[in-house]
C-alpha cells in the first residue's frame, strides 16, 4: 500500500508539472477579455503541483490497500503465488 502511494505520488507530480505548464501559459495564449484575471492560470498550475501528488498518493494507497485485501481473501481460497528462490 505504501509503495503504491509513493509510486502514484511520483506520477501525480509528473502529471501536475504538465498541468502546471499548460495552465501557466493558457491565460497568455489569447486576447484578454477581462472575464478572468491572468493570475488564475498560474494559480491553478501551482495548485496542480501540490494537489495532484497528494490526490494520486491518496488514491494509490486506498486502491493498493483494497487490492491487497482482495488478493489475500481470494488467495486463501484458491491459493496464492508461490515463488522459489535458490
C-alpha positions, 0 to 999 in steps of 0.5 A: 500500500505504501509503495503504491502511494509513493509510486502514484505520488511520483506520477501525480507530480509528473502529471501536475508539472504538465498541468502546471505548464499548460495552465501557466501559459493558457491565460497568455495564449489569447486576447484578454477579455477581462472575464478572468484575471491572468493570475488564475492560470498560474494559480491553478498550475501551482495548485496542480503541483501540490494537489495532484501528488497528494490526490494520486498518493491518496488514491494509490494507497486506498486502491493498493490497500483494497487490492491487497485485501482482495488478493489475500481473501481470494488467495486463501481460497484458491491459493496464492503465488508461490515463488522459489528462490535458490 
